[in-house]
């Protein structure tokens, strides 16, 4: 036996049943004498059980997120995101079904479900595992299976449930679509079992980067909230800031400010059998258990530490996609559109998909989510020859910062850093100048198209806002605890805390509900939530139609 150094837990996490066998991380480990494995030679022990789970989870990276279908299919079709016509054309016109990305949602999720069913059946048959090791492996696959069904039922409504593989003989290949409430009950059962089976993130046996009991509980709270809000009867109100994106003044496009518009909710079809007050209460209580530490230790990270590589899978990041930089299989390419790929001189390629001007204007000027979370300067590759640069937003304030100006005393004030680099900066009102986010720039090497972006599936900030929203609904109005949960997210980003008293208070169920949904839009931009928040509250159509046909960049 010779010694081998295992440098990264990510390499372990991403192993599949058709790739190199992976062992738990340590500084120095004995090298195994084999490389390729199949279901015939997976060891009958805890390590083998974990390999089945890892094989199922690797589908997320090498199949679901490997190409650009995800997260586009989760993100694009909402009120606050935009980009070029070639990317947003079909989604921008509300044509969710007529797109190959939407087809990927169906196919890839059922592929993932099959891998989970296959893994669970094989692990259940194992005789050489410890009870705890077997439980944890099965629990991991139950979380992944529940997540796949959650995305499917949100997108497609009634769907077939496949809880066994076809070859097992325990499931008929011809499965009818099941009612929405039945699908949710199946999801709940998986997550309830998983939260009991899985290691907590504080347990000695827990491996960083894997799902945990806290993951199952947090996803369960989100499922409860989705069910409840979808089932709220028609007629409830939600206020959303939006409306017409621009006006034409002397032939020029002038961006507008978002205005508060009251929308009437429509109960979602198929959700009428769901007791919404019961599930708001369950969502509130489950989120509170996660907040109180029943399932492990979680907290918010300081804003400056939120996306840095060293904090991946730590404290706030309950569950993220695990990826590898510059790897053809386990690297992701969506970063080119969301964050841009850098050339050798720092010039930017890609950088197409961003947030709308209306989204940017939701924030107070001191909020870190725009002061630090939005790119205010970049240089596109085609501007290198003429020493050009771009800035955002296209306002007088930022024009002075980027181009300099003559003050009231007639003195020239030079551009401020980082615009004092000798480039000639400009900004326009078109689809090359959007609120591009920095959260996906935190990768090992921005010159690589296949990046190690740890796309967030669940963050502790989500749990706090789930609690705030559910407590407001379950208690028929905001409580001090709900307000505190909302403000924990706001204060982390240097936003002014909301109040239940005084001017501009949100001491009303509708006002508080609307404030939480707006906070979610600001906090989870480009994290695959906004479209589904609008849909679950039954306001997707009126919010989208309030834009008035096209957004700022004519999408």
C-alpha positions, -999 to +999 in steps of 0.1 A: +000+000+000+012+035-008+000+068+007-022+092-012-030+129-003-067+138-007-067+176-013-104+183-016-136+171-002-153+182-033-137+154-053-152+129-029-186+145-030-188+144-068-179+107-074-203+086-094-209+050-098-190+051-131-160+071-119-131+067-096-140+053-062-139+080-035-130+078+001-135+102+030-111+131+032-080+130+054-045+143+051-030+110+042-049+078+033-041+044+019-047+042-018-073+017-029-063-009-055-092-003-078-108+026-098-140+017-117-169+003-098-205-008-106-233-021-085-217-055-084-186-045-065-197-016-043-187-026-008-214-038+016-206-013+043-212+023+053-187+035+027-206+016-001-239+030+011-225+065+010-213+059-025-248+052-037-259+085-022-230+104-038-238+089-072-273+102-069-262+137-059-236+139-086-265+140-111-272+176-099-238+187-112-229+166-142-264+164-156-287+191-142-264+221-139-237+211-163-252+230-192-271+263-192-307+250-188-303+254-150-306+278-134-321+297-164-353+276-162-357+286-125-347+323-129-354+339-162-392+342-163-398+367-135-404+404-131-370+416-119-345+397-142-337+405-178-311+403-206-307+399-243-336+389-265-318+357-277-318+344-241-350+359-227-373+359-258-395+329-251-394+332-213-399+369-215-432+364-233-444+340-207-439+309-229-425+286-202-435+254-219-422+262-254-385+260-245-360+231-243-349+244-209-383+237-195-382+203-211-350+197-192-368+205-159-390+174-166-364+150-179-335+158-155-357+157-124-370+122-133-335+111-141-325+122-106-355+105-090-345+073-108-310+075-093-324+081-059-348+051-062-320+029-074-297+039-046-323+035-019-333+000-031-296-011-030-288+005+003-319-010+020-307-045+009-272-040+024-264-062+055-229-049+063-237-013+072-242+003+106-278+014+113-267+050+114-246+048+083-275+032+063-300+057+077-279+087+067-273+074+031-310+067+026-319+101+042-296+119+017-314+104-012-348+111+003-339+148+004-328+148-032-359+129-043-381+153-024-363+183-040-368+169-075-406+163-069-408+198-053-395+214-084-417+193-106-450+199-088-443+237-087-437+238-124-461+212-138-489+206-112-502+170-111-473+146-119-466+109-118-450+096-086-423+069-091-411+056-057-393+025-071-373+017-101-390+000-131-367-031-127-376-036-091-410-050-101-426-028-074-438-001-097-458-002-129-442+016-158-476+033-166-480+058-138-509+083-139-504+119-128-512+123-091-532+152-076-511+181-063-519+174-027-509+138-030-475+148-045-469+172-016-478+145+009-452+122-007-426+150-005-434+156+031-431+120+040-397+118+024-384+149+043-399+139+076-381+106+075-349+122+062-347+148+090-347+119+115-322+098+096-296+123+086-266+135+106-268+170+120-240+194+107-227+193+143-223+155+144-189+140+142-199+117+113-212+146+092-192+154+060-191+190+049-209+196+017-235+169+022-271+174+031-280+172+067-309+170+091-310+208+089-313+206+051-343+183+053-360+204+079-354+237+060-367+223+028-397+209+046-404+244+060-402+258+024-425+230+011-451+238+038-449+275+030-454+269-007-484+247-001-500+272+023-495+303+001-507+285-030-539+275-011-547+309+003-582+318-012-587+342-041-590+378-030-561+383-006-539+413-014-502+415-021-483+448-029-455+446-054-433+475-065-432+474-103-452+488-132-442+504-164-405+502-170-398+534-190-413+564-208-403+580-240-393+616-236-383+635-268-377+601-284-354+590-256-361+561-232-363+573-196-364+547-169-392+550-143-392+543-106-411+512-095-445+520-080-464+501-053-493+482-070-518+462-051-526+428-067-554+404-059-543+368-053-558+339-072-559+305-055-538+280-074-556+253-092-553+220-074-544+236-040-580+239-029-578+207-008-549+221+012-556+236+047-535+268+043-536+279+080-524+244+090-495+246+067-485+282+075-484+270+111-463+240+102-439+262+082-436+287+110-429+259+136-405+240+114-385+271+105-383+280+142-369+246+150-341+252+125-335+287+138-334+274+174-308+248+166-328+216+168-312+202+136-277+217+139-260+250+140-269+277+115-266+315+113-261+344+090-226+352+077-214+388+076-222+402+042-185+405+032-180+369+041-212+355+025-199+344-009-162+339-003-148+305-012-136+298+024-172+299+037-187+275+013-209+249+030-205+269+063-231+281+088-254+300+064-251+277+034-274+248+043-272+232+009-253+242-022-243+227-055-209+212-053-187+219-083-150+218-095-132+246-113-122+240-149-137+205-150-156+194-181-180+173-160-182+190-126-177+226-136-207+248-145-210+272-174-238+295-164-214+318-147-204+332-182-238+347-186-244+357-149-209+370-139-188+370-170-155+352-179-123+373-177-097+374-203-060+376-196-061+415-193-092+415-172-116+421-201-151+405-198-167+379-220-203+370-216-220+389-188-255+389-204-280+381-176-288+406-149-313+423-128-336+451-140-334+487-131-367+484-112-350+457-090-320+480-083-343+508-072-360+486-046-329+492-024-319+520-001-286+536-014-265+522+015-277+486+011-247+463+006-267+442-018-263+470-044-232+488-031-212+456-029-235+430-045-238+447-079-210+453-105-206+490-110-177+487-134-165+463-161-147+463-195-161+442-223-136+425-246-145+445-277-138+478-258-101+470-251-088+484-283-104+518-277-098+518-239-135+519-231-153+508-200-188+504-187-206+516-156-240+510-139-264+525-131-268+552-158-275+581-133-259+615-128-244+603-095-226+574-112-217+594-143-198+619-121-180+590-103-171+573-136-164+603-159-155+631-135-172+665-136-167+703-131-180+714-096-199+746-088-166+764-082-154+756-117-129+730-106-124+696-122-132+666-100-115+635-113-132+601-115-131+581-083-116+546-079-119+522-096-128+545-125-095+564-123-077+538-143-075+557-176-104+541-193-132+561-209-164+550-193-200+551-205-234+538-197-266+535-217-301+523-212-299+491-231-293+454-225-255+457-222-259+478-190-278+458-163-275+452-126-250+423-129-245+406-095-212+398-079-223+367-059-212+343-087-178+360-092-164+342-062-148+313-080-113+299-081-105+312-116-127+336-135-108+330-167-123+295-169-157+289-185-163+258-164-164+275-130-168+262-094-200+281-086-216+267-055-252+275-065-273+280-033-303+257-029-310+267+007-295+294+029-302+303+065-315+337+053-343+317+035-352+300+068-355+334+085-378+348+059-398+316+057-404+320+094-413+357+091-438+351+063-454+320+079-457+336+114-474+367+099-500+345+082-505+319+110-509+347+136-531+368+113-507+396+115-470+404+122-454+395+156-423+409+171-406+375+164-415+377+128-402+412+125-370+402+142-364+374+116-371+399+088-347+425+102-319+400+108-317+397+071-320+434+065-294+445+091-268+421+078-270+440+045-269+475+062-306+481+054-328+501+077-348+478+100-385+477+094-409+487+122-444+478+134-448+514+146-442+549+133-441+563+098-439+536+071-447+508+095-457+473+083-481+466+112-506+450+090-508+415+075-508+426+039-481+452+044-459+427+062-466+399+037-456+423+009-424+434+027-412+398+032-418+390-005-399+421-015-371+412+008-370+378-008-368+394-042-338+415-031-320+388-010-324+358-034-319+375-068-306+349-093-310+321-068-341+305-085-369+318-062-386+349-075-407+333-103-420+307-079-427+332-051-450+351-075-467+319-087-473+304-052-490+337-042-511+336-073-500+370-085-476+360-113-498+371-142-509+405-129-473+414-117-458+405-151-486+422-170-481+454-150-448+459-167-468+470-197-455+448-225-417+453-224-391+460-197-363+486-198-344+466-224-374+457-246-379+422-233 
